[in-house]
Amino acid sequence: MSPRAAQLIASLTPKPLVGALVRHVYPRIEPELGLLASYVPQGGTAVDVGGWFGPWTQRLLGRSARVVTIEADSELARLLGRTFPTATVVHAAASDRDGETTLWSPPGGAIIGVSSVARSAGTGAQVPEIMIDSLNLDDVRFVKMDIEGHELAALRGAEKTIRRDLPVVLLELEVRHQPLEPVLDLMNSWGYQARVAPQNRWIPLTGFDLAAHQRTNSAHLNRSFPSRVLRPGPRYVNCVLFVNPGRA
């Protein structure tokens, strides 16, 4: 199935049903989600930045005492609030300042899962912009960010929270969206060590050329979501786990 056909089918399917299907099959797209129990501390607060249809929110609710989900698209934020009434859903784009910004979505809308405030392409909509530090969260033990190239700004807006609580941090990082070095350098300056799971087990990032791996497997990005679920194919690693040895 072509990406365009998949978008058409998704646009004709009720979004709650699309969300339920996405949450069910997503570990086949991101195996790191299936490994969640191996790195997400129990209890405390978990922050899901870039909630989309909630595949991470759903599983974090079974492990964390509180889940805060940040989603920039208004329709998806409303859907997340209805689907997960025990989560705190914040309609905003996580960034390094409080205010407003433009969320750009491709044809088919935010349902495709690649909307971004980091690049101007597609259809733009004004959305709130917020620093995670402004949420005044307590006992943050895990942070996941998948916001299409805006991770560096969101991290800067969460510096006080991260340096205080030393949570485990999972970032989606891709060379097609942003250079890797600024994010890696920032996390390293905060005392974090980076790991990836190319074979479904965590290894130090220092022994894995993430940029070369992504360029070699970039054709994977042109496949539709249903195709990637039914025939996963070669691993495309884009999730980097950061752990601070200073946290007990």
PEPE-V966785 format. One record per pair of residues at least 12 apart in sequence whose ideal C-beta (glycine too) atoms are under 10 Angstrom apart, sorted by the first residue. I is the first residue (numbers start at 1). J is the second residue. Records with the same first field share a line. If there is no record, write none. Layout:
I=J, J
//
This chain:
1=223, 224, 225, 226, 227, 230
2=222, 223, 224, 227
3=108, 112, 221, 222, 223, 224, 225, 226, 227
4=107, 108, 224
5=224, 226
6=108, 112, 223, 224, 225, 226, 227, 228
7=106, 107, 108, 109, 111, 112, 224, 225
8=108
9=224, 225, 226
10=22, 108, 109, 111, 112, 224, 225, 226
11=107, 108, 109, 111, 112
13=111
15=53, 75, 76, 78, 79, 83, 109, 111
16=53, 79, 82, 83
18=53, 79, 111, 225
19=52, 53, 54, 55, 58, 76, 79, 80, 82, 83, 111
20=53, 54, 58, 83
21=53, 225, 226, 229
22=52, 53, 54, 55, 58, 111, 113, 225, 229
23=52, 53, 54, 55, 56, 57, 58, 59, 83
24=55, 58, 229
25=55, 225, 226, 228, 229, 230
26=52, 53, 54, 55, 56, 58, 59, 225, 229
27=55, 59
28=228, 229, 230, 231, 232
29=55, 113, 225, 228, 229, 232, 236
30=55, 56, 146, 170, 172, 236, 237, 238, 239
31=197, 198, 199, 200, 232, 235, 237, 239
32=56, 144, 170, 172, 196, 197, 200, 202, 237, 238, 239, 240, 241
33=55, 56, 58, 59, 144, 170, 239
34=59, 197, 200
35=197, 200, 201, 202, 239, 241
36=56, 59, 60, 62, 63, 142, 144, 170
37=59, 62, 63
38=197, 200, 201, 202, 241
39=142, 168, 170, 195, 197, 202, 241, 243
40=56, 59, 60, 62, 63, 64, 141, 142, 144, 167, 168, 170
41=63, 64, 139, 141, 142, 167, 168, 247, 248
42=62, 63, 64, 65, 141, 142
43=63, 64, 65, 66, 139, 141
44=63, 64, 65, 66, 137, 138, 139, 140, 141, 142, 165, 167
45=60, 64, 65, 66, 67, 68, 88, 135, 137, 138, 139, 140, 141, 142, 143, 161, 165, 167
46=59, 60, 61, 63, 64, 65, 66, 67, 68, 69, 87, 137, 140, 141, 142, 143, 144, 167, 168
47=60, 64, 66, 67, 68, 69, 70, 88, 90, 94, 132, 135, 137, 140, 141, 142, 143, 144, 145, 158, 161, 162, 167, 169
48=60, 61, 64, 67, 68, 69, 70, 71, 80, 84, 87, 89, 142, 143, 144, 145, 146, 170
49=68, 69, 70, 71, 72, 90, 92, 93, 94, 132, 143, 144, 145, 146, 147, 150, 151, 154, 155, 158, 170, 171, 172
50=69, 70, 71, 72, 73, 76, 93, 94, 113, 115, 116, 144, 145, 146, 147, 148, 150, 151, 154, 172
51=67, 68, 69, 70, 71, 72, 73, 76, 77, 79, 80, 81, 83, 84, 87, 89, 90, 91, 144, 146
52=69, 71, 73, 76, 79, 80, 110, 111, 112, 113, 114, 115, 146
53=71, 76, 79, 80, 83, 110, 111, 113
54=67, 69, 71, 76, 79, 80, 83, 84, 87, 89
55=146
56=69, 142, 144, 146, 170
57=69, 71, 80, 83, 84, 86, 87, 89, 144
58=80, 83, 84, 87
60=84, 87, 142, 144
61=84, 86, 87
63=141, 142
64=87, 139, 140, 141, 142
65=139, 141
66=86, 87, 88, 137, 138, 139, 140, 141
67=84, 86, 87, 88, 89, 142
68=87, 88, 89, 90, 132, 135, 137, 140, 143
69=81, 84, 87, 88, 89, 90, 91, 144
70=88, 89, 90, 91, 92, 93, 94, 130, 132, 135, 145, 147, 154
71=89, 90, 91, 92, 93, 94, 110, 115, 127, 147
72=90, 91, 92, 93, 94, 95, 101, 102, 103, 105, 110, 115, 116, 117, 125, 127, 128, 129, 130, 147, 150
73=91, 93, 103, 105, 109, 110, 111, 113, 115, 125, 127
74=91, 103, 110, 125, 127, 128
75=91, 109, 110, 111
76=89, 91, 109, 110, 111, 113, 115
77=89, 90, 91, 92, 110, 127, 128
78=91
79=111
88=135, 137
90=128, 130, 132, 135
91=127, 128, 130
92=127, 128, 129, 130, 131, 132, 134, 135
93=115, 116, 117, 118, 127, 128, 129, 130, 147, 150, 153, 154
94=117, 129, 130, 131, 132, 134, 135, 143, 145, 147, 150, 151, 153, 154, 155, 157, 158
95=117, 118, 128, 129, 130, 131, 132, 147, 150, 152, 153, 154, 155, 156, 157, 158
96=129, 131, 132, 133, 150, 152, 153, 154, 155, 156, 157, 158, 159
97=129, 130, 131, 134, 153, 156, 157
98=128, 129, 130, 131, 133, 134, 157
99=128, 129, 130, 131
100=126, 127, 128, 129
101=117, 118, 124, 125, 126, 127, 128, 129, 130, 150, 153
102=116, 117, 120, 123, 124, 125, 126, 127, 129
103=115, 116, 117, 122, 123, 124, 125, 126, 127, 128, 129
104=116, 117, 118, 119, 120, 121, 122, 123, 124, 125, 148
105=121, 122, 123, 124, 125
106=121, 122, 123
107=122, 123
108=122, 123
109=122, 123, 125
110=122, 123, 125
112=225
113=146, 148, 225
114=148, 149, 177, 221
115=127, 147, 148
116=147, 148, 149, 150, 177
117=129, 147, 148, 149, 150, 153, 154
118=147, 148, 149, 150, 151, 152, 153, 154, 177, 178
119=148, 149, 150, 177, 178
129=150, 153, 157
130=154, 157
131=153, 154, 156, 157, 158, 159, 160, 161
132=145, 154, 155, 156, 157, 158, 159, 160, 161, 162
133=156, 157, 158, 159, 160, 161, 162, 164
134=157, 158, 160, 161
135=157, 158, 161
136=160, 161
137=158, 161, 164, 165, 167
138=161, 164, 165
139=164, 165, 167
140=158, 161, 162, 164, 165, 166, 167, 168, 169
141=165, 166, 167, 168, 247
142=165, 167, 168, 169, 170
143=155, 158, 161, 162, 165, 167, 168, 169, 170, 171, 242
144=167, 168, 169, 170, 171, 172, 239, 241
145=158, 169, 170, 171, 172, 173, 183
146=170, 171, 172, 173, 174, 238, 239
147=171, 172, 177
148=172, 174, 176, 177, 178
149=172, 173, 174, 176, 177, 178, 179
150=177, 178
151=169, 171, 172, 173, 174, 177, 178, 182, 183, 186, 240
152=171, 173, 178, 179, 182, 183, 185, 186, 187
154=171
155=169, 171, 182, 183, 186, 187, 190, 242
156=186
159=186, 190
162=186, 187, 190, 192, 242, 244
163=190, 191, 244, 246
165=244, 247
166=190, 191, 192, 243, 244, 245, 246, 247, 248
167=242, 243, 244, 247
168=192, 241, 242, 243, 244, 247
169=187, 190, 192, 194, 240, 241, 242, 243, 244
170=195, 239, 240, 241, 242, 243
171=183, 184, 187, 194, 238, 239, 240, 241, 242
172=238, 239, 240
173=194, 196, 205, 210, 211, 214, 237, 238, 239, 240
174=210, 211, 214, 218, 221, 236, 237, 238, 239
175=210, 211, 212, 213, 214, 215, 218, 238
176=214, 215, 218, 221, 238
177=238
179=211
180=194, 205, 210, 211, 214, 240
181=211
183=240, 242
184=205, 210, 240, 242
187=240, 242, 243, 244
188=242
190=242, 244, 246
191=242, 243, 244, 245, 246, 247
192=240, 241, 242, 243, 244, 245, 246, 247
193=205, 206, 241, 242, 243, 244, 245
194=206, 208, 210, 240, 241, 242, 243
195=207, 208, 239, 240, 241, 242, 243
196=208, 210, 213, 237, 238, 239, 240, 241
197=235, 237, 239, 240, 241
198=210, 213, 235, 236, 237
199=235, 237
200=235
202=241, 243
205=237, 240, 241, 242
208=237, 240
210=237, 238, 240
213=234, 235, 236, 237, 238
214=236, 237, 238
216=234, 236
217=233, 234, 235, 236, 237, 238
218=236
219=233, 234, 236
220=232, 233, 234, 235, 236, 238
221=236, 238
223=236
//
